[in-house]
Structures are given as structure tokens and as C-alpha cells.
Amino acid sequence: MPNLDENTLRIVRRNILLGMWAAEKLGLVGESADAYSTDLGMRAFDYCDVASKIREDFNAAGVVESDEEIRRIMNESWLQASSGKRTGDARDGAMVQIVRNLVLK
């Protein structure tokens, strides 16, 4: 069974990947998209909080997307995060820092 750090890293990675998808739907690019996905990464332990945040942001921006689609992308992001594939950019370092902060709390 994976240890807390591995599970936490997967959850953070899933949320960041999901955040990148949501940021694109919201029309965010560059630093704004990175900040949005990092913010979702910090909501690591609450599945409902992440989905609710995206739903709220989509509603505010007029983005039409079903809750089912959000959950589907969330599940796909979990599978991708579980595969251990890295993004290959600064988000990898952000993920590690978020996990360190969460584990040290």
C-alpha cells in the first residue's frame, strides 16, 4: 500500500491536472492558468471541494459543462496522476511543495 506521501502526491497531481483542464475551459493561460491549477492542487483532500470550486467558477464564467463531465475528467486525471507521469515543467516542483506543506501540517 502506498504511503501518505505517495497518495497525497497523486491527489495533488490529479487536482493540478484537473485544474489545467478547467483553466483552459475558463480561458485562462500562462501564469493565470498555473495559479488556478496550483490552487486546486492545494485542495488536495476534499474531492467535493474541488468539484464544487470548478462548478462555481464555471457558473460564474458562463462555462457550460456538466457535473458528469467534470467527474469524468477528474477520474481521468486520477488515472493519469496514478501513472506517475510528470508534467515536465514547474508544476512538478509545485506539486512536491504542496505535498510537503500538507504533510507537515
C-alpha positions in Angstrom: 0.0 0.0 0.0 1.4 3.4 -0.9 2.4 5.7 1.9 0.7 9.0 2.8 3.2 11.0 0.7 2.5 8.9 -2.4 -1.2 9.1 -2.0 -1.1 12.8 -1.3 1.1 13.4 -4.3 -1.4 11.5 -6.5 -4.3 13.6 -5.2 -2.4 16.9 -5.7 -1.3 15.8 -9.2 -4.9 14.9 -10.0 -6.2 18.2 -8.9 -3.5 20.1 -10.8 -4.2 18.2 -14.0 -7.9 18.8 -13.5 -7.2 22.5 -12.8 -5.3 22.7 -16.1 -8.3 21.4 -17.9 -10.7 23.7 -16.1 -8.3 26.7 -16.6 -8.4 26.1 -20.4 -12.3 26.0 -20.3 -12.2 29.2 -18.3 -9.9 30.9 -20.9 -7.0 31.2 -18.5 -3.5 31.0 -19.9 0.1 31.2 -18.7 0.6 32.3 -15.1 -3.2 32.6 -14.5 -3.7 29.0 -15.6 -0.8 27.8 -13.4 -2.1 29.7 -10.4 -5.6 28.3 -10.9 -4.3 24.7 -11.2 -2.0 25.2 -8.2 -4.9 26.5 -6.1 -6.9 23.3 -6.9 -3.8 21.3 -6.0 -3.9 22.7 -2.5 -7.5 21.5 -2.1 -5.9 18.0 -2.0 -8.1 16.1 0.4 -11.6 17.2 -0.4 -13.0 15.7 -3.6 -16.3 17.6 -3.3 -14.5 20.9 -2.6 -12.5 20.6 -5.8 -15.6 19.7 -7.9 -17.6 22.5 -6.2 -14.9 25.1 -6.9 -14.8 24.2 -10.6 -18.6 24.2 -10.8 -18.8 27.6 -9.1 -16.1 29.0 -11.4 -17.7 27.6 -14.5 -21.1 29.1 -13.5 -19.5 32.5 -12.8 -17.8 32.5 -16.1 -20.7 31.1 -18.1 -18.9 27.9 -19.0 -21.4 25.2 -19.9 -20.1 21.8 -18.7 -22.0 19.1 -16.9 -21.1 17.8 -13.5 -20.7 14.3 -15.1 -18.1 15.7 -17.4 -16.2 17.3 -14.5 -16.3 14.0 -12.7 -15.2 12.2 -15.8 -12.2 14.5 -16.3 -11.5 14.2 -12.5 -11.4 10.4 -12.9 -9.2 10.6 -16.0 -6.9 12.9 -14.1 -6.7 10.4 -11.3 -5.6 7.7 -13.7 -3.0 9.9 -15.2 -1.8 11.0 -11.8 -1.6 7.4 -10.7 0.6 6.5 -13.7 3.4 8.6 -12.3 3.8 10.7 -15.4 5.2 14.1 -14.7 4.2 17.3 -16.4 7.9 18.1 -17.1 7.6 21.7 -16.0 7.4 23.9 -13.0 4.1 22.3 -11.9 6.1 19.2 -10.8 8.0 21.3 -8.3 4.8 22.9 -7.2 3.2 19.5 -6.6 6.1 18.4 -4.4 6.0 21.7 -2.4 2.2 21.4 -1.9 2.6 17.8 -0.6 5.4 18.8 1.8 3.2 21.6 3.2 0.2 19.3 3.6 2.1 16.5 5.2 3.9 18.9 7.6 0.5 20.3 8.9 
